[in-house]
Amino acid sequence: MRLLGAAQDMILAGEDATVPALVARAGMSTKTFYRHFASRDDLLFAVLEEELSVGARSIHRALAASDDPVDRLRIYIEAYLELPSGYGSREARRSRIQENQRLRAVNAERAAEAGAQLHDALRGIVSDLVGADLVADIDPALTTRSILHVLNGLLVDMAFADRTDAHADVVEHALRVCFAMLGLPPASPRRAAAIRTPRSLKGAEPRPRLGVTE
């Protein structure tokens, strides 16, 4: 859909994706915009949903390299922290992370639905660790939320770090903290290939619309 592609292009360029700017970029009318989306936030949620869906598919491909739940946890953490690397500049990454935080505040339920595939992949790993008696009898749902809270906080720290080489230190810290939360010995970073968000959604199929409360 052209509007999704226009929004993604503007986000990557660090431009303010207002409705007038979006319709001008997409070559569509404002009336057409509101036939598809209830608001600017409705469109931005659709972009977020598509980005997180693509990210989840990338992580699932990375996880296919191992059947060991401990190694899969390491792969997940490293891959998750790579997701913002598809944005071409630090400014674009910062802007996107801030926008995602704002969308979560606007509609937490829809934001949770957008990230459900990422959440479920991690919960499956945590459940496998419990089922294999590799960790204590913990609550997989609560532990999953706790790990994602740590990872999302580190994404913010990494985006706003003064150092351009902060990524390796953040990954090492994330592995140490998240493994310690589960009572596992620390893991060393081993993933070399980056998992990136596509630079364009122009070829993506539109996702079903979800209601937005304004």
N, C-alpha and C positions, 0 to 999 in steps of 0.2 A: 504494500500500500504506500502511495507516494507521501502521505502525511507522516507515516512512521519513518520513512527514509529521510525526509526533510528534517524531522526532529533530531534523528540520530546525527545527521551531518552537522547541524547547528550545535549540538552538544559537543561533538568532537572538536569543533572549531572554537569552542568557548563562547558562543554567541547566546544571547538571551532569546529563548524560544517562545516569544509571545505569539498569540494567535495571528495578528496581522503579519508578523514576520514569517510564520510557518506557512500560511496560505500563499504568501507571495513566493516563498521558496519552492513550494509544491506546485505552483501554477494553478491553484484552485481558489474557489470563492469561500468567503466566510460562511455562507449558507451551507455549502457542501461540508465544511468542517463540522458544523453543528449537527449535520445529519448523521455523522459517524461518531462524534464524541460529545459528551455532555459539557465538557470544560477543557481548559488547557491541562489541568491535572489529570483528567481522564486519559488524555493522549500520553502524558508523561508516564502514567502508570502502565499503559500498554507498551511503551518503550522499555520500562523496567522489567515487565513480565517477559518480554522477548529476550532481553539481555540475560536475565537470570536463567531462563530456559536453555539458552545456548551455552551458558556457563556450566549448567548442570550436565548437559550432554558431554561437554569437554571433560569434566571431572569423572563421569562414568567411564569414558574411554581410558582415562589414566588409571582408574581403579582396576580395570580389566587386566592389568599387568601383574596382579598379585592376588592370591587367595588367602594370604596370611592376614588376619584382622589387625595385628599390630602394624604391619607394614602398610596396610590400607589406610590406617589412621594417619600415618606420616604422609602418605601420598595425598590424602584429602587436604590436610592442613597446608601443605606446600602449594597444591593446585589452587586452593581457595585464595591464598594470598597473592597468587599471580593474576587473578581475574581482572583487576583494574589496569593491567599492563597494556591492554588494547587501546587505551586512550593515548593519543600521540604526545601529549605534553603533561607536565606536572600540574599546570593550571587546569587543564581539562579534567584530570583525575580528581583534583580538589573540588572543582565545581560539581562533578558528578556525584561524589560522595556526599557533599552538602545537600544536593538536591534529593538524593535517596533518603537521607535522614529527615528532610522536610516532608517527603511523601509518607514516611512511616508515621510522622506526627499527624498528618492529615487523615489517614485512614490506615490504622495499624492492622486491621483484619485483611484488607486487600494486599498490603505489603507482605503480610505473612503468607498469603496465598501465592504471591509472586515468587517467594523464595521456598515454596514447599518442597520442590524437587531437591534442592540443596540440603534442606533440613532432613528430609527422609533418607538421603544417601548417608549422611553422618549418623543418623539414629540407627540405621541398619548396621553400621560398623560397630557402634557402641553396644548394640544388642548382641552382635556376634562375639565381642570380647567378653561379655557377661556369660553368654551361653557356653563359651569354651573355658570358663573358669579362669580366665586370664586377669580379670579384675574382680574387685569385691562386688557383692550383690547390691548394685546401685540402681537408681531410677534412671533408665535410659532416656526418657523424655526430658527430665530436668537436667541431666548431664549434657545432653545435646544442646539445649538452650544455653547452658553455661559456657560451653566451648564456643558456640557461635557468637556469644556476647564478647568473649575474649578476642576472637578473630576479627569481628567487625570493629572493635575498638582499636586493634592494631592496624587495620586498614586506614583508619583516620590518622593515627600517629604517623604511619608511613607516608601518607599523602602530604602531610604538613611538616615533615621532617626537614630540617635545614640541609642535611647531608643528602647528596644524590645517591650514595652507596649504602643507604640504610637498610635496603631490602634484606640482605643476607643476615644482618644482625636481628632484624625483626622475625625472620623465619626461624632462626635458631632459638630466639626467646619464646616464640609461639610453641614450638615443639617441646621445649623444656616445661613450660607452664601447663600446657594441655595434657602432656603425658603424666605430669605430677598430679594433676587433678584426678587421674584414674589410678594412681598408684603404680604406674609403669616406669621402668628405668628410662632415662632420656634417650631420645633418638637423634641421630646426626642427619642433617639435610643431605639428601642424595639426588633430588630431582633436578635435572638440568634443563629440560625443555619447558618453555613458557607456555601457559594456556591463556589465550587471548580472546577478548571479546571482539567479534567482527567489527570492522570499521564502517560497515554499512548494513542496513536492514532492508535494502531495496528489493532483495530477492526473497525476503522472508514472507511466509504466509501470515495474514492477520490473525491475531488470537481473539477468542471470544471476549466481548466486552463484559465488564463487571460493573455493578452500580457504584456510584460515588456519592457520598453524602457531603454536601458542602455547607 
